[in-house]
Amino acid sequence: MTIPMPELAGVEHHYVTVRGAKLHYAEAGEGPPLVLQHGWPQHWYSWRDLIGPLSENHRVICPDLRGLGWSEGTPGGYRKAELASDLVGLLDALDEPQVGLIGHDWGGFVGFMTCLDHPERISKFMALSIPHLWPPDEKPDPRRMLRLWYQVVIAAPVLGPLAIGRAHFTRAILQKARAAGSFSPAELDSYEATLSRPDGLHASQQIYRTFLMHELMPLARGDFRSRRLTVPTRLLIGSRDQIGQGVTDSFKPYTDDMELEWVEGAGHFLPEEKPEVVVARAREFFG
């Protein structure tokens, strides 16, 4: 099944093979490189309102995560440290020794892992709509754990692909988690169509399954307190983002230069709900 690529003025599309997968990336502009890494359930087009303004001063590179958008999927390789290796492999292929990075949702988690595992490759990092890796040293709030119900559904062996592929599950999540503005029918169709591919179904399941089985417990235990973030970082979370509720500045003892900002009136999809805020903060931060 061929899924039409959304069109955006000034954007070119390329493919490069990294760790056994043919990965797609969109590119625009010239100047210091700035990578925009999307999250679930989206693809490169989630940055459509940022690419134009940021490409005035940067080489903007928007990869599709392995198995999502127009990137090829593989049986494994979906732990977030592995997806960080995908990003580094892409930078190697593009001959970019160091870049600025903005990551949304899982793209933000991947960004944190890239900064920890490969700090020399990231000059500055802006994370959007994702909790940081240093939660407070206290018993987890069970209400926050209940908010992960949809992750259990996606990760389930039979239920996950069935929900994503047939029940407009993706469309409902997109609409419910957005607080400002709304997605157009064409945008919803594009996100839903790419996830309905076999690669998209498998990647979705693996991204959440690896998190629940291998990454959630170390995060909740505070294992990341043994690792220090040296890359200058800014974290933006919407004030109405349920995923971000409970996030505090508990990261301070473990980071050299990180700040947290709450974006008033925004839900989970900051690049699409408040693109003007993200662009302004990016210009201030990356120059």
C-alpha angles and dihedrals in degrees: 000000000000114000116201115247112235112246123234126172115254095012124126125193127221141170131215131176114239125172093345097312131101103232125198124216134178119218138191139164135011135261135060108004119255119183120205112198117193129210138215133336092014145067139212093303091072085081094055094118093048102043096073098048095040094045089063087079106013144052095245115206120187113185125192111231116247109288095005130098108353096333120113120250130225133197092255141002100097103121107117093245087054091051087051087056087054089056092049090047090053091051089051091051091049092046092237109145094187135011143176111248136207117184130185125200108325086002085062092051089049088049092055090050091049091051091050098042099034107020093157090065097056121064096183134354132209116191121198130198097347131109114244123244099254108071120181116283094251140097110292115255106250089214089064090051090053089058088067092070093109090053090057089051093050092046095049114112098236105008095055099060090038093054096043096042104042116013104060085247092145093050092051093051092049093050097042096048094050116089103173122052124338141260118255118239089249092054092049090047092052095050092045094046096053092048091050091064114101089247091050093049092048094044092049091051094046095046091057097035093054089048095051095041103037112012110035097066096049088048093050091045091055095243091151090066086085090062127070126214109221099169113097104253139187121194119200121188129176115245089230096044108122091199090059098048111120096024111139138174090268086125093076099094091051103046135067098209119002131139132187124215128183114214108216118234096006128124127198102304101068098164090058101031099045107013092151091059093048092047092049093049091045092052091049093047105037097032 
